[in-house]
Amino acid sequence: MAMRTDTNPTLADKLAAAIADGILNGRLPPGERLDEVGLAEQHGVSRTPVREALRQLAMSGLIDMRPRKGAIVSKATPEEIESLFVAMAEMEATCARLAAMSMTPIERRRLQARHESMVALAKTGETEAYSDANVAFHSAIYAGAHNAPLAEYAMSLRRRVGPFRRAQFRMDGRLLRSNQEHDAVVRAILSGDAAGAHAAMIHHVSLVEDAFEAFAAINAA
């Protein structure tokens, strides 16, 4: 079954991103209770997307869902975050390696077009648009591996790592560096260089982790 890679972020995704930003930049401190009704009123939505957003954040370790207390802001430990990034790097690198071997010609052209469209976003500093396009870019690589279970695992893990990956784009110059790292991945995939694609993706995700750690250090100061 083909996996869709061109879907836009859902309302729950956007809410999760907004709440995660508040947690990661310190506006929502550890221990604070997140009230579903209050969040729904604040964002002008029903409680249904709020519940889904909180579920996503619980998967990332940013909140705890406690019986009779609801959602409480937690704080993922550095060790937990490192484990997530290591797993993400290995998963994405495997997808990139398989994509280099398995992508069809049209899938390769579409990947290149996605990459090229992100250059302008990076140059103009359109963080939110770049972040959304980045999800679609990586999702295209998962689908290009032509292994449905692997693609599903990668997407599930990405949802857990998502808040941390978005945060790194707040760092000055990160959009352009991210796009340059993508270039190495794309060139390897387009040329059918499986080992090169694997190595380029491992390198990319390791730099994503470094950028998030720099962001976290600044916001903790």
N, C-alpha and C positions, 0 to 999 in steps of 0.2 A: 504494500500500500504506500503510495507516494505521500510524503510529508509536506504540508504547506509551509512555505518559507516567506510568503509575502503578506502575512497578516499584520494589521496594524495593532499597536498596543490596545488592550481592552481598558475599560474604565477602571477595573480592579487593578490592572497593571499600573496605571497612572497614579491611582491612589496609593498603592504600595510604594511607588517611587517617591511620592511627596512625603509620606510618613517616614520612609527610610532616610530621606535627606534630613528631616528634623532630628532623627535619632543620631545619625552619623555626625552632624555638625553641632550636637549638644543642646539643641533647643528642646528636645524631649529627653530628659535625663533618665538614667536607670532607676527603676522603681516606680516611675510614673504610670498611672493607670490610663489606658486608652479606652474611652467610652464610645461604644458603637453609635449611640444616638447622637452624641456630641460631634463625632467625626462626620456622620451623615449630614447633620445640619450645617457644619462648617463648610463642607464641600458641595452642598446642594444636591445630594444623591440619596437613594434609598439605602437601607441597611445591608442589602444583599451584596453589592460590590464592596462595601466596607468589610463584611465578614470574609470575603474572598481575599481581599488585600491583606487582612490580618493573618489569614492562613498562610499566605505566601511568605510573610515576614517571619512567622513562627518557624517555617522551614529553614530560613536563613539564620536563625538563632538570635534575631534582633528583638524578638518579643517572646514572652512565655504566655501560654494560654493556661490559666489556672481555674480550677473548679470554683464556682461562686464568686470569683474575683475578676474573671474575664482576662483581657489582654494587659500585660504588664511589660513595660520596656525593660528589656534585658540588655546584655552586652556580650556579644560573641567574643570569646577570648582570642588572643593572637594565635594560639595553637589550633583552635577550631577553624579560624579563617585560613591559616596556612594549609591545613589538611584539605579544605575545600578547594583551594587554588591548585594544590598538587594534583588532586583528583581531576579537576577541570582541565589542567594542562595535558594530562595523559589521555583523557577522553577526546579532547579536541585534536590533539596530535594524531591519534589513531584515525579519526574522521578525515583529517587532512591527507594522511597517507593513502587511505582507501579512495578518497576523492581523486587524487592524482592518478590512480589506476583505473577508476571506474566512471568518472564523469563523462557524459556524452558531449559531443561538440557544442550543442546548443546550451547545455548547462555551463560549459566553460565560458562561452561568450557572455552568458547572463551574469556569471560571477565577475568577469572582467568589467562589465558595464556597471554592476553594483559598486565595485571598487572605484571606478573612475568617477561615478556620481558623488562619492563621498569625499573626493579631493576638494571640491568646491566648498562643501560644508565645513571641512577642516580648516580651509584657508580663511573663511569668513567667521569662524568661531561659533557656529550654530550648534551649541552643545546638545540641546534636546533632540534636534533633528538628527544629528550625527549618532547619538546614542541609540535612537530608534533604528536608524539604518544599519548600525553595527550589529544589532540583534538579527536583522534580516540577512546580513552578510554571513555571519557565522552559521545561521540556520541553513543557508544554502550549501554550505560545506558539509553540514551533518547529512542533509538529504543527498548530496553528491556522493557520499560514501556508499550509497545503495545497500544499506543494511538497516532495516527498519528498527530492530531492537536497539542497536547502537545509537541511532538518531534520537530515539525516544529517551534513552538514558541521558544522552548529552543535553537535550532540552530540559529534562527534569533537573539535572545538576545545575544547568545554567540559571534556572529560576531561583535556585538556592543562593548562587553566587551573585545574582543580578544586582542587588543593592550595592555591593562592594565594587563591582565592575563599573556601575554608573558613576559612583563617587570619584573615581580616578580622573574622569573627564573635567573635573573642577580645577585640576592643576594646570597652570600656565603652560602652553605649548604641547599639552598632552594629545590634543586632537591630531596635530600634524605628525607627531611621533607615532601615534597609533596607526595612522594611514600609511606611513612609511614601512612599518612592520607588516601591515597587511600586504604591501607590495611584494615583499619577499615570499609570503605564503602564496599569493596569486601566481607569481611567476613560476614557482615550483609546481603548482597544480597544473597550470596551463601547459607546461613542458613535459608533464608526466613523470616528474622527478619525485617519486614517493618518499625516499629518504630525506630529500631536501625539504619537502612539505612538512614532514613530521618534525624535523629539527627547527624549521622556521616558526611553526606554531608553538612548540615548547618554549622557544625564545620569546615569542610575543606574549604568551600568558604569564611568563615569569616577570616580564617588564610591566604588565598590567598589575601584578601583585605588588611590585616595587612602588608603582605610582600610587596605589591605594594606601600603602603603608606610609608614604610621604604625606598624603592627604590626612590620614588619621593622626599622624604626629602633629601636624599643624593645628588641627582642630582640638587636640588634647592639651595643647600648650596654654 
